[in-house]
């Protein structure tokens, strides 16, 4: 039987292991993907360190997968061998629980998570449920598409469902792995886009990404400028710092929304008085495969692209360290063809 190489975690906290396995055969309702690129996400730490309850080891992480369909299992419709596809965090759903019956697949009671419930993209091949596939448009390379299947969908999908309208003041907090995409999407969607960072050093990059204006989080005059505009209709929080997120609430318009897509470990500090005017605080999950497909198509059409650092598959340990230490600018992608 043909063999493949994967990078696996044998137990929580273990070092990366390169092993050979038999190339798996797709079962009913599944496809096999020849991986071309796989993004490394901060959430992969859940596998590496064993933070997600019930993970079965050894496990191959990776939920930002771009490649081509290599084989198709029984009862798979509409997908063809050789087709370019991606797989993100949402790795499938049951179709039968109450959430699925309402079409709310991202909240499936038995939903699968790619790279956690089943092996992900840190390898030459992987098998995924057909309902987890998103078609990749020709305008995107596999390396560009991979981060859009997690950081991309998270920011794009949350913004388009936020209730903000073209011309509204939208602030993107954080200019990192999520934020650098959030700024681009917000501008392309027609929002009056502000980026907020810790000092003025990131202003040139924020403007390069499309921000109409930049806010220094430590500047009282910058904050006053937002308040003179009536406050922000929406603040997209992409940097997981509870204190920094909490301090954004006064910048909201009286009926504005704080939308959180990066989870800090600490609780937020919120005054109920700040909410009584109608301000709201909401979190947002990533989305389904169709949401990923929409993200990819919008990105190809509008020119939104992730800023990536590429590493060959053989350097997975180095690539993971670059991500987990926060040195990457801004997404790390493993390439399988180098």
C-alpha contacts under 8 A as a table, 3 or more apart, distances in Angstrom:
res1	aa1	res2	aa2	distance
1	X	22	X	6.44
1	X	23	X	7.58
2	X	22	X	5.97
2	X	23	X	5.91
3	X	20	X	6.30
3	X	21	X	5.48
3	X	22	X	4.45
3	X	23	X	5.20
4	X	20	X	5.45
4	X	21	X	5.48
4	X	22	X	6.17
4	X	23	X	5.63
4	X	123	X	7.50
4	X	124	X	5.98
4	X	125	X	6.98
5	X	18	X	6.64
5	X	19	X	5.67
5	X	20	X	4.60
5	X	21	X	6.43
5	X	123	X	5.80
5	X	124	X	5.94
6	X	18	X	5.71
6	X	19	X	5.69
6	X	20	X	6.48
6	X	21	X	7.48
6	X	60	X	7.01
6	X	122	X	5.90
6	X	123	X	3.93
6	X	124	X	6.41
7	X	16	X	6.25
7	X	17	X	5.45
7	X	18	X	4.64
7	X	19	X	6.60
7	X	60	X	6.18
7	X	122	X	5.55
7	X	123	X	6.05
7	X	316	X	7.56
8	X	16	X	5.97
8	X	17	X	5.33
8	X	18	X	6.52
8	X	19	X	7.41
8	X	58	X	6.26
8	X	59	X	5.44
8	X	60	X	4.47
8	X	61	X	7.07
8	X	122	X	7.52
9	X	12	X	7.23
9	X	13	X	7.99
9	X	14	X	6.14
9	X	15	X	6.85
9	X	16	X	5.70
9	X	17	X	6.46
9	X	47	X	7.45
9	X	48	X	6.23
9	X	57	X	6.98
9	X	58	X	5.44
9	X	59	X	5.40
9	X	60	X	6.37
9	X	61	X	7.85
10	X	14	X	6.32
10	X	17	X	7.51
10	X	57	X	5.52
10	X	58	X	4.13
10	X	59	X	6.59
11	X	14	X	5.49
11	X	48	X	7.86
11	X	50	X	7.43
11	X	57	X	5.86
11	X	58	X	6.36
12	X	47	X	7.13
12	X	48	X	5.87
12	X	49	X	4.59
12	X	50	X	4.45
13	X	48	X	5.76
13	X	49	X	4.51
13	X	50	X	6.91
14	X	48	X	7.13
14	X	49	X	7.67
16	X	316	X	7.82
16	X	317	X	6.49
23	X	125	X	6.87
24	X	32	X	7.66
24	X	125	X	7.92
24	X	126	X	7.42
24	X	127	X	7.11
25	X	32	X	7.01
25	X	71	X	7.76
25	X	73	X	7.74
25	X	127	X	7.66
26	X	29	X	7.94
26	X	30	X	5.20
26	X	31	X	5.29
26	X	32	X	5.63
26	X	71	X	7.00
26	X	72	X	6.33
26	X	73	X	4.92
26	X	127	X	6.06
26	X	128	X	7.89
27	X	30	X	5.37
27	X	31	X	7.57
27	X	73	X	5.06
27	X	74	X	6.67
28	X	73	X	5.10
28	X	74	X	4.54
28	X	75	X	5.77
28	X	76	X	7.24
29	X	73	X	6.01
29	X	74	X	6.06
29	X	75	X	5.36
29	X	76	X	5.08
29	X	129	X	5.93
29	X	130	X	5.75
30	X	72	X	6.50
30	X	73	X	5.28
30	X	74	X	7.55
30	X	76	X	6.79
30	X	127	X	6.64
30	X	128	X	5.52
30	X	129	X	4.34
30	X	130	X	5.07
31	X	69	X	6.68
31	X	70	X	7.47
31	X	71	X	5.79
31	X	72	X	4.51
31	X	73	X	5.70
31	X	76	X	7.80
31	X	127	X	5.68
31	X	128	X	5.67
31	X	129	X	6.43
31	X	130	X	6.08
32	X	69	X	5.86
32	X	70	X	5.40
32	X	71	X	5.02
32	X	72	X	6.33
32	X	125	X	6.90
32	X	126	X	5.75
32	X	127	X	4.38
32	X	128	X	6.51
33	X	67	X	6.13
33	X	68	X	5.41
33	X	69	X	4.49
33	X	70	X	5.19
33	X	71	X	7.15
33	X	125	X	5.56
33	X	126	X	5.42
33	X	127	X	6.13
33	X	128	X	7.66
34	X	67	X	5.55
34	X	68	X	5.40
34	X	69	X	6.31
34	X	70	X	5.75
34	X	124	X	6.03
34	X	125	X	4.61
34	X	126	X	6.85
35	X	38	X	7.30
35	X	65	X	6.79
35	X	66	X	6.04
35	X	67	X	4.42
35	X	68	X	6.75
35	X	121	X	6.63
35	X	123	X	6.97
35	X	124	X	5.33
35	X	125	X	5.42
35	X	126	X	7.12
35	X	336	X	6.77
36	X	65	X	7.83
36	X	66	X	5.84
36	X	67	X	4.62
36	X	68	X	7.52
36	X	124	X	7.68
36	X	142	X	6.45
36	X	143	X	7.87
36	X	335	X	6.08
36	X	336	X	5.14
36	X	337	X	6.57
37	X	65	X	6.08
37	X	66	X	5.28
37	X	67	X	6.59
37	X	121	X	7.91
37	X	142	X	5.80
37	X	143	X	5.56
37	X	146	X	6.46
37	X	333	X	6.56
37	X	334	X	5.50
37	X	335	X	4.56
37	X	336	X	5.88
38	X	62	X	6.52
38	X	63	X	7.35
38	X	64	X	5.19
38	X	65	X	4.52
38	X	66	X	6.22
38	X	121	X	5.71
38	X	122	X	6.62
38	X	143	X	7.50
38	X	146	X	5.74
38	X	147	X	7.88
38	X	333	X	5.58
38	X	334	X	5.14
38	X	335	X	6.72
39	X	62	X	6.92
39	X	63	X	7.29
39	X	64	X	4.82
39	X	65	X	6.67
39	X	143	X	7.92
39	X	146	X	5.43
39	X	147	X	5.47
39	X	331	X	7.19
39	X	332	X	5.77
39	X	333	X	4.14
39	X	334	X	6.00
40	X	44	X	6.89
40	X	62	X	6.56
40	X	63	X	7.99
40	X	64	X	7.16
40	X	319	X	7.72
40	X	320	X	6.62
40	X	323	X	7.12
40	X	331	X	7.22
40	X	332	X	5.43
40	X	333	X	5.86
40	X	334	X	7.23
41	X	44	X	5.49
41	X	45	X	7.94
41	X	62	X	7.62
41	X	63	X	7.84
41	X	64	X	7.71
41	X	150	X	7.95
41	X	323	X	7.37
41	X	331	X	7.64
41	X	332	X	7.62
42	X	45	X	5.83
42	X	323	X	6.97
42	X	324	X	6.38
43	X	46	X	5.60
43	X	47	X	7.87
44	X	47	X	5.48
44	X	48	X	6.35
44	X	61	X	6.21
44	X	62	X	6.62
44	X	115	X	7.99
45	X	48	X	4.76
45	X	49	X	5.70
45	X	50	X	7.66
45	X	51	X	7.49
45	X	324	X	7.92
46	X	49	X	5.71
46	X	50	X	5.51
46	X	51	X	4.61
46	X	52	X	5.30
47	X	50	X	5.02
47	X	51	X	6.61
47	X	52	X	6.68
47	X	55	X	7.38
47	X	59	X	7.47
47	X	61	X	6.54
47	X	115	X	7.90
47	X	116	X	6.63
48	X	61	X	7.95
50	X	53	X	7.32
50	X	55	X	7.13
52	X	55	X	6.30
55	X	59	X	7.89
55	X	116	X	6.39
55	X	117	X	6.87
56	X	59	X	6.65
56	X	117	X	7.79
59	X	115	X	7.28
59	X	116	X	7.27
59	X	118	X	7.57
59	X	119	X	5.90
60	X	115	X	6.02
60	X	116	X	7.93
60	X	118	X	7.90
60	X	119	X	4.72
60	X	120	X	5.41
60	X	121	X	7.09
60	X	122	X	5.97
60	X	123	X	7.51
61	X	114	X	7.72
61	X	115	X	4.17
61	X	116	X	6.57
61	X	119	X	6.17
61	X	120	X	4.85
61	X	121	X	6.37
61	X	122	X	5.89
62	X	65	X	6.93
62	X	114	X	6.96
62	X	115	X	5.00
62	X	119	X	7.72
62	X	120	X	4.52
62	X	121	X	4.54
62	X	122	X	5.52
63	X	87	X	6.48
63	X	88	X	4.82
63	X	89	X	5.12
63	X	114	X	5.26
63	X	115	X	5.69
63	X	120	X	5.86
63	X	121	X	6.36
63	X	149	X	7.76
63	X	150	X	7.43
64	X	86	X	7.37
64	X	87	X	6.23
64	X	88	X	5.09
64	X	89	X	7.21
64	X	121	X	7.21
64	X	146	X	4.82
64	X	147	X	5.77
64	X	148	X	7.59
64	X	149	X	5.34
64	X	150	X	6.11
65	X	86	X	5.28
65	X	87	X	5.12
65	X	88	X	6.47
65	X	120	X	7.71
65	X	121	X	5.55
65	X	146	X	5.43
65	X	149	X	7.43
66	X	84	X	7.45
66	X	85	X	5.96
66	X	86	X	4.38
66	X	87	X	6.74
66	X	136	X	7.97
66	X	142	X	5.34
66	X	143	X	7.50
66	X	145	X	6.59
66	X	146	X	5.40
67	X	84	X	5.72
67	X	85	X	5.70
67	X	86	X	6.37
67	X	142	X	6.65
68	X	81	X	7.50
68	X	82	X	5.35
68	X	83	X	5.35
68	X	84	X	4.43
68	X	85	X	5.74
69	X	72	X	7.43
69	X	80	X	6.92
69	X	81	X	4.96
69	X	82	X	5.06
69	X	83	X	5.46
69	X	84	X	6.57
69	X	85	X	6.90
70	X	81	X	5.53
70	X	82	X	6.19
71	X	81	X	6.03
72	X	76	X	6.82
72	X	79	X	7.99
72	X	80	X	7.50
72	X	81	X	6.94
73	X	76	X	6.27
76	X	79	X	6.95
76	X	130	X	6.69
79	X	83	X	7.20
80	X	83	X	5.68
83	X	135	X	7.67
84	X	135	X	6.07
84	X	136	X	5.49
84	X	137	X	7.78
85	X	133	X	6.11
85	X	134	X	5.37
85	X	135	X	4.50
85	X	136	X	5.16
86	X	133	X	5.76
86	X	134	X	5.09
86	X	135	X	6.37
86	X	136	X	6.43
86	X	145	X	7.70
86	X	146	X	7.20
86	X	149	X	7.12
87	X	90	X	7.72
87	X	91	X	7.10
87	X	114	X	7.68
87	X	128	X	7.75
87	X	132	X	5.97
87	X	133	X	5.35
87	X	134	X	6.35
87	X	149	X	6.81
87	X	289	X	7.22
88	X	91	X	6.68
88	X	114	X	6.72
88	X	132	X	7.43
88	X	149	X	4.93
88	X	150	X	5.95
88	X	289	X	7.20
88	X	292	X	7.42
89	X	113	X	5.57
89	X	114	X	5.34
89	X	115	X	7.93
89	X	149	X	7.54
89	X	150	X	6.48
89	X	286	X	7.49
90	X	106	X	6.82
90	X	111	X	7.40
90	X	112	X	6.41
90	X	113	X	5.29
90	X	114	X	6.35
90	X	132	X	6.59
90	X	286	X	7.82
90	X	287	X	6.88
90	X	288	X	5.90
90	X	289	X	7.00
91	X	111	X	7.16
91	X	112	X	4.82
91	X	113	X	4.77
91	X	114	X	4.77
91	X	128	X	7.08
91	X	129	X	6.87
91	X	131	X	7.78
91	X	132	X	5.03
92	X	111	X	5.82
92	X	112	X	5.18
92	X	113	X	7.34
92	X	129	X	6.03
92	X	130	X	7.85
92	X	131	X	5.73
92	X	132	X	5.06
93	X	100	X	7.45
93	X	105	X	6.20
93	X	106	X	7.73
93	X	108	X	5.81
93	X	110	X	6.36
93	X	111	X	4.50
93	X	112	X	6.26
93	X	131	X	7.65
94	X	97	X	6.71
94	X	100	X	7.04
94	X	108	X	6.84
94	X	109	X	7.94
94	X	110	X	6.14
94	X	111	X	6.60
95	X	100	X	4.90
95	X	101	X	6.44
95	X	105	X	7.55
95	X	108	X	7.87
96	X	99	X	7.99
96	X	100	X	5.75
96	X	101	X	5.89
97	X	100	X	5.28
97	X	101	X	6.13
97	X	108	X	6.61
97	X	109	X	6.36
97	X	110	X	7.80
98	X	101	X	5.12
98	X	102	X	6.46
98	X	108	X	7.82
98	X	109	X	7.99
99	X	102	X	5.24
99	X	103	X	6.45
99	X	104	X	5.05
99	X	105	X	6.38
99	X	107	X	6.09
99	X	108	X	5.43
99	X	109	X	7.09
100	X	103	X	4.81
100	X	104	X	5.21
100	X	105	X	4.98
100	X	107	X	7.61
100	X	108	X	5.72
101	X	104	X	7.40
104	X	107	X	5.85
104	X	108	X	6.91
105	X	108	X	5.09
105	X	111	X	7.79
105	X	288	X	6.72
106	X	111	X	7.33
106	X	285	X	7.70
106	X	286	X	7.94
106	X	287	X	5.80
106	X	288	X	5.70
107	X	111	X	7.16
108	X	111	X	4.86
112	X	116	X	7.99
112	X	117	X	5.80
112	X	118	X	7.71
113	X	116	X	5.48
113	X	117	X	5.34
113	X	118	X	7.18
114	X	117	X	6.15
114	X	118	X	5.85
114	X	119	X	6.69
114	X	120	X	5.54
115	X	118	X	5.40
115	X	119	X	4.67
115	X	120	X	3.85
115	X	121	X	7.12
116	X	119	X	6.68
116	X	120	X	7.48
119	X	126	X	6.84
119	X	127	X	7.72
120	X	123	X	7.57
120	X	126	X	6.29
121	X	124	X	7.51
121	X	125	X	7.24
121	X	126	X	6.24
122	X	313	X	7.76
122	X	334	X	7.86
123	X	126	X	7.02
123	X	313	X	7.94
123	X	336	X	7.92
124	X	336	X	6.73
128	X	132	X	6.73
128	X	133	X	7.71
129	X	132	X	5.52
129	X	133	X	7.41
130	X	133	X	5.63
131	X	289	X	6.98
132	X	288	X	7.34
132	X	289	X	5.20
133	X	289	X	5.64
134	X	289	X	5.18
134	X	290	X	6.25
134	X	292	X	6.11
134	X	293	X	4.91
135	X	293	X	5.93
136	X	140	X	7.15
136	X	145	X	7.25
136	X	293	X	6.96
136	X	296	X	6.52
136	X	297	X	7.65
137	X	140	X	6.06
137	X	296	X	6.94
137	X	297	X	6.33
137	X	300	X	7.07
138	X	141	X	7.38
139	X	300	X	5.31
139	X	301	X	7.89
140	X	144	X	6.00
140	X	145	X	5.95
140	X	296	X	7.83
140	X	300	X	6.03
141	X	144	X	5.18
141	X	145	X	6.09
142	X	145	X	4.99
142	X	146	X	6.08
143	X	146	X	5.59
143	X	147	X	7.73
143	X	310	X	7.82
143	X	333	X	6.54
143	X	335	X	7.21
144	X	147	X	6.61
144	X	148	X	7.19
144	X	305	X	6.59
144	X	306	X	6.32
144	X	308	X	7.64
145	X	148	X	5.26
145	X	149	X	6.75
145	X	296	X	6.82
146	X	149	X	5.57
146	X	150	X	7.79
146	X	333	X	7.35
147	X	150	X	5.69
147	X	151	X	5.79
147	X	152	X	6.27
147	X	306	X	6.84
147	X	331	X	6.76
147	X	333	X	7.55
148	X	151	X	5.55
148	X	152	X	3.69
148	X	153	X	5.88
148	X	292	X	7.59
148	X	295	X	7.06
148	X	296	X	6.72
148	X	306	X	7.21
149	X	152	X	5.78
149	X	153	X	5.66
149	X	292	X	5.77
149	X	295	X	7.87
149	X	296	X	7.84
150	X	153	X	5.41
150	X	154	X	5.98
150	X	286	X	6.86
151	X	154	X	5.27
151	X	155	X	6.38
151	X	177	X	6.83
151	X	178	X	5.28
151	X	181	X	7.44
152	X	155	X	5.54
152	X	156	X	5.97
152	X	178	X	7.27
152	X	181	X	6.41
152	X	182	X	7.84
152	X	295	X	6.71
152	X	306	X	7.98
153	X	156	X	5.10
153	X	157	X	5.45
153	X	158	X	7.95
153	X	286	X	5.85
153	X	287	X	6.73
153	X	291	X	6.78
153	X	292	X	5.52
153	X	295	X	5.62
154	X	157	X	5.60
154	X	158	X	6.07
154	X	178	X	7.92
154	X	261	X	6.87
154	X	284	X	7.62
154	X	285	X	6.70
154	X	286	X	4.31
154	X	287	X	7.06
155	X	158	X	5.35
155	X	159	X	6.11
155	X	178	X	6.72
155	X	179	X	7.89
155	X	181	X	6.92
155	X	182	X	5.25
155	X	185	X	7.57
155	X	261	X	7.35
155	X	286	X	7.91
156	X	159	X	5.31
156	X	160	X	6.22
156	X	182	X	6.88
156	X	185	X	6.18
156	X	295	X	6.35
157	X	160	X	5.34
157	X	161	X	6.30
157	X	286	X	6.94
157	X	287	X	6.93
157	X	291	X	6.85
157	X	295	X	7.41
158	X	161	X	5.35
158	X	162	X	5.91
158	X	259	X	7.75
158	X	261	X	7.82
158	X	284	X	6.08
158	X	285	X	7.84
158	X	286	X	7.66
159	X	162	X	5.04
159	X	163	X	7.90
159	X	164	X	7.59
159	X	185	X	7.92
159	X	186	X	7.14
159	X	236	X	7.84
160	X	163	X	7.24
160	X	164	X	7.74
161	X	164	X	7.96
162	X	234	X	7.59
162	X	257	X	8.00
162	X	259	X	7.69
164	X	168	X	6.29
164	X	170	X	7.80
164	X	191	X	7.89
164	X	233	X	6.45
164	X	234	X	6.59
165	X	168	X	5.61
165	X	190	X	7.77
165	X	191	X	6.86
166	X	189	X	6.60
166	X	190	X	4.57
166	X	191	X	4.81
166	X	192	X	7.59
167	X	190	X	5.98
167	X	191	X	4.75
167	X	192	X	5.35
168	X	191	X	5.30
168	X	192	X	5.61
168	X	232	X	7.55
168	X	233	X	6.14
169	X	191	X	6.19
169	X	192	X	4.70
169	X	193	X	6.15
169	X	194	X	7.31
169	X	231	X	7.52
169	X	232	X	4.98
169	X	233	X	5.58
169	X	234	X	6.83
170	X	186	X	7.34
170	X	191	X	6.14
170	X	192	X	5.94
170	X	193	X	5.12
170	X	194	X	6.09
170	X	232	X	5.70
170	X	233	X	6.02
170	X	234	X	4.86
170	X	235	X	5.75
170	X	236	X	7.52
171	X	193	X	5.96
171	X	194	X	4.58
171	X	195	X	5.61
171	X	196	X	6.90
171	X	232	X	6.69
171	X	234	X	6.34
171	X	235	X	4.62
171	X	236	X	6.15
172	X	175	X	7.91
172	X	179	X	6.46
172	X	182	X	6.57
172	X	183	X	6.17
172	X	193	X	7.44
172	X	194	X	6.22
172	X	195	X	4.89
172	X	196	X	6.20
172	X	235	X	5.87
172	X	236	X	4.83
172	X	237	X	6.29
172	X	238	X	7.21
173	X	179	X	6.74
173	X	195	X	6.09
173	X	196	X	4.92
173	X	197	X	6.60
173	X	235	X	7.05
173	X	236	X	6.02
173	X	237	X	4.92
173	X	238	X	5.77
173	X	239	X	6.58
174	X	178	X	7.77
174	X	179	X	5.15
174	X	180	X	7.76
174	X	195	X	7.33
174	X	196	X	6.18
174	X	197	X	5.70
174	X	237	X	6.97
174	X	238	X	5.51
174	X	239	X	5.05
175	X	178	X	7.26
175	X	179	X	4.43
175	X	180	X	5.00
175	X	195	X	7.51
175	X	196	X	7.67
175	X	197	X	6.76
175	X	202	X	7.69
175	X	206	X	7.18
175	X	238	X	7.92
175	X	239	X	7.90
176	X	179	X	4.96
176	X	180	X	5.43
176	X	238	X	7.85
176	X	239	X	7.48
176	X	329	X	7.32
176	X	330	X	5.86
177	X	180	X	6.06
177	X	181	X	7.20
177	X	329	X	7.40
177	X	330	X	4.78
177	X	331	X	5.74
178	X	181	X	5.58
178	X	182	X	6.15
178	X	238	X	5.72
178	X	239	X	7.79
179	X	182	X	4.72
179	X	183	X	6.08
179	X	238	X	5.48
179	X	239	X	7.49
180	X	183	X	5.48
180	X	184	X	6.66
180	X	206	X	7.60
180	X	209	X	6.88
180	X	306	X	7.57
180	X	307	X	7.96
180	X	330	X	7.85
181	X	184	X	5.15
181	X	185	X	6.17
181	X	304	X	7.35
181	X	305	X	7.40
181	X	306	X	6.39
182	X	185	X	5.17
182	X	186	X	5.96
182	X	236	X	7.81
183	X	186	X	5.19
183	X	187	X	6.25
183	X	193	X	6.95
183	X	194	X	7.86
183	X	195	X	6.88
183	X	206	X	7.53
183	X	209	X	6.40
183	X	210	X	6.38
183	X	211	X	6.23
184	X	187	X	5.37
184	X	188	X	6.20
184	X	209	X	5.64
184	X	210	X	5.72
184	X	211	X	7.65
184	X	304	X	6.07
185	X	188	X	5.11
185	X	189	X	6.05
185	X	304	X	6.86
186	X	189	X	5.18
186	X	190	X	6.62
186	X	191	X	5.59
186	X	192	X	7.87
186	X	193	X	6.18
187	X	190	X	5.30
187	X	191	X	5.48
187	X	192	X	6.87
187	X	193	X	5.74
187	X	210	X	5.88
187	X	211	X	6.73
187	X	212	X	7.98
188	X	191	X	7.53
188	X	302	X	6.79
192	X	212	X	6.51
193	X	210	X	7.63
193	X	211	X	5.14
193	X	212	X	5.32
193	X	213	X	6.78
194	X	211	X	5.41
194	X	212	X	5.86
194	X	213	X	4.90
194	X	214	X	5.54
194	X	215	X	6.94
195	X	206	X	6.33
195	X	211	X	5.94
195	X	213	X	6.57
195	X	214	X	4.95
195	X	215	X	6.05
196	X	214	X	5.89
196	X	215	X	4.55
196	X	216	X	5.90
196	X	217	X	6.15
197	X	200	X	7.45
197	X	202	X	6.79
197	X	203	X	7.95
197	X	214	X	7.82
197	X	215	X	6.47
197	X	216	X	5.46
197	X	217	X	5.72
198	X	216	X	5.71
198	X	217	X	5.20
198	X	218	X	6.54
199	X	202	X	6.81
199	X	216	X	5.05
199	X	217	X	6.76
199	X	218	X	6.95
200	X	203	X	5.38
200	X	216	X	5.97
201	X	204	X	7.26
202	X	205	X	5.48
202	X	206	X	6.16
203	X	206	X	5.01
203	X	207	X	6.16
203	X	214	X	5.91
204	X	207	X	5.28
204	X	208	X	6.12
205	X	208	X	4.87
205	X	209	X	6.16
206	X	209	X	5.15
206	X	210	X	6.52
206	X	211	X	5.54
206	X	214	X	6.97
207	X	210	X	5.05
207	X	211	X	4.64
207	X	212	X	6.56
207	X	213	X	7.07
207	X	214	X	7.38
208	X	211	X	7.25
211	X	214	X	6.79
215	X	219	X	7.58
215	X	222	X	5.57
215	X	223	X	7.21
216	X	219	X	5.33
216	X	222	X	6.46
217	X	220	X	7.92
217	X	222	X	7.70
217	X	223	X	7.53
219	X	222	X	5.34
219	X	223	X	6.56
220	X	223	X	5.15
220	X	224	X	6.13
221	X	224	X	4.93
221	X	225	X	6.22
222	X	225	X	5.11
222	X	226	X	6.78
223	X	226	X	5.34
223	X	227	X	6.51
223	X	251	X	6.91
224	X	227	X	5.01
224	X	228	X	6.16
225	X	228	X	5.14
225	X	229	X	6.65
226	X	229	X	5.23
226	X	230	X	6.79
226	X	231	X	5.33
226	X	232	X	7.01
226	X	251	X	6.57
227	X	230	X	5.07
227	X	231	X	4.62
227	X	232	X	7.93
227	X	251	X	6.21
227	X	252	X	7.97
227	X	253	X	7.83
228	X	231	X	7.02
229	X	232	X	7.92
230	X	253	X	5.72
231	X	251	X	5.32
231	X	252	X	4.74
231	X	253	X	3.96
231	X	254	X	7.50
231	X	256	X	7.69
232	X	235	X	6.58
232	X	251	X	6.17
232	X	252	X	4.59
232	X	253	X	5.03
232	X	256	X	6.17
233	X	252	X	6.33
233	X	253	X	5.65
233	X	255	X	7.15
233	X	256	X	4.36
233	X	257	X	6.26
234	X	252	X	6.94
234	X	256	X	5.55
234	X	257	X	4.86
234	X	258	X	5.95
234	X	259	X	7.11
235	X	248	X	7.79
235	X	252	X	7.25
235	X	256	X	7.94
235	X	257	X	6.37
235	X	258	X	4.89
235	X	259	X	6.01
236	X	258	X	6.29
236	X	259	X	4.95
236	X	260	X	6.04
236	X	261	X	7.36
237	X	240	X	7.62
237	X	245	X	6.57
237	X	258	X	7.19
237	X	259	X	6.06
237	X	260	X	4.78
237	X	261	X	6.18
237	X	262	X	6.77
238	X	260	X	6.65
238	X	261	X	5.68
238	X	262	X	5.12
239	X	245	X	7.97
239	X	262	X	5.95
240	X	245	X	7.73
240	X	262	X	5.07
240	X	263	X	5.27
240	X	264	X	4.24
240	X	265	X	7.70
241	X	244	X	5.44
241	X	245	X	6.16
241	X	264	X	5.38
241	X	266	X	7.90
242	X	245	X	5.16
242	X	246	X	6.06
242	X	264	X	5.55
242	X	265	X	7.56
242	X	266	X	5.87
242	X	267	X	6.32
242	X	268	X	5.25
242	X	269	X	7.69
243	X	246	X	5.15
243	X	247	X	6.28
243	X	268	X	6.80
243	X	269	X	7.28
244	X	247	X	5.23
244	X	248	X	6.77
245	X	248	X	5.39
245	X	249	X	7.50
245	X	268	X	7.37
246	X	249	X	5.97
246	X	268	X	5.73
246	X	269	X	5.65
246	X	270	X	6.41
247	X	250	X	6.91
248	X	251	X	5.52
248	X	252	X	7.32
249	X	252	X	5.57
249	X	258	X	7.06
249	X	274	X	7.37
250	X	274	X	7.26
252	X	255	X	7.45
252	X	256	X	5.06
252	X	257	X	6.84
252	X	258	X	7.54
252	X	279	X	7.21
253	X	256	X	4.63
253	X	279	X	7.37
254	X	277	X	5.42
254	X	278	X	5.96
254	X	279	X	5.75
255	X	277	X	6.52
255	X	278	X	4.60
255	X	279	X	4.56
255	X	280	X	7.29
256	X	278	X	7.32
256	X	279	X	5.01
256	X	280	X	6.57
257	X	279	X	5.70
257	X	280	X	4.79
257	X	281	X	5.80
257	X	282	X	7.31
258	X	279	X	7.80
258	X	280	X	6.19
258	X	281	X	4.71
258	X	282	X	6.22
259	X	281	X	6.02
259	X	282	X	4.93
259	X	283	X	5.61
259	X	284	X	7.11
260	X	263	X	7.18
260	X	281	X	7.63
260	X	282	X	6.15
260	X	283	X	4.68
260	X	284	X	6.48
261	X	283	X	5.98
261	X	284	X	5.65
261	X	285	X	7.09
264	X	267	X	7.30
270	X	274	X	7.43
271	X	274	X	5.43
271	X	275	X	7.16
272	X	275	X	5.16
272	X	276	X	6.43
273	X	276	X	5.32
273	X	277	X	7.70
274	X	277	X	6.77
274	X	279	X	7.02
275	X	278	X	5.60
275	X	279	X	4.77
275	X	280	X	6.44
276	X	279	X	6.92
287	X	290	X	7.88
287	X	291	X	5.52
287	X	292	X	6.87
288	X	291	X	5.10
288	X	292	X	6.37
289	X	292	X	4.92
289	X	293	X	6.21
290	X	293	X	4.89
290	X	294	X	6.22
291	X	294	X	5.02
291	X	295	X	6.21
292	X	295	X	4.98
292	X	296	X	6.24
293	X	296	X	5.14
293	X	297	X	6.17
294	X	297	X	5.15
294	X	298	X	6.04
295	X	298	X	5.23
295	X	299	X	6.06
296	X	299	X	5.12
296	X	300	X	6.13
297	X	300	X	5.16
297	X	301	X	6.12
298	X	301	X	5.09
298	X	302	X	5.90
298	X	304	X	7.86
299	X	302	X	5.26
299	X	303	X	5.54
299	X	304	X	4.63
299	X	305	X	6.67
300	X	303	X	5.63
300	X	304	X	6.87
306	X	330	X	7.64
306	X	331	X	7.15
307	X	329	X	6.56
307	X	330	X	5.55
307	X	331	X	6.26
308	X	329	X	6.50
308	X	330	X	5.74
308	X	331	X	4.67
308	X	332	X	5.61
308	X	333	X	6.67
309	X	328	X	6.96
309	X	329	X	6.86
309	X	330	X	7.27
309	X	331	X	6.21
309	X	332	X	4.89
309	X	333	X	6.16
310	X	332	X	6.02
310	X	333	X	4.93
310	X	334	X	5.96
310	X	335	X	6.70
311	X	315	X	6.30
311	X	316	X	7.35
311	X	319	X	6.21
311	X	332	X	7.40
311	X	333	X	6.20
311	X	334	X	5.00
311	X	335	X	6.11
312	X	315	X	5.62
312	X	316	X	7.32
312	X	334	X	5.56
312	X	335	X	5.00
312	X	336	X	6.37
312	X	337	X	7.58
312	X	338	X	5.38
313	X	316	X	5.54
313	X	334	X	5.32
313	X	335	X	5.64
313	X	336	X	5.49
313	X	338	X	7.39
315	X	318	X	5.38
315	X	319	X	6.13
316	X	319	X	4.96
316	X	320	X	5.97
316	X	334	X	7.09
317	X	320	X	5.20
317	X	321	X	6.21
318	X	321	X	5.18
318	X	322	X	6.23
319	X	322	X	5.12
319	X	323	X	6.49
319	X	332	X	6.62
319	X	333	X	7.83
319	X	334	X	7.53
320	X	323	X	5.16
320	X	324	X	6.09
320	X	332	X	7.83
321	X	324	X	5.14
321	X	325	X	5.90
322	X	325	X	5.67
322	X	326	X	6.49
322	X	327	X	5.38
322	X	328	X	5.51
322	X	332	X	7.67
323	X	326	X	5.32
323	X	327	X	6.25
323	X	328	X	5.39
323	X	331	X	7.36
323	X	332	X	6.39
324	X	327	X	7.75
325	X	328	X	7.93
328	X	331	X	6.21
328	X	332	X	6.59
329	X	332	X	7.86
335	X	338	X	6.15
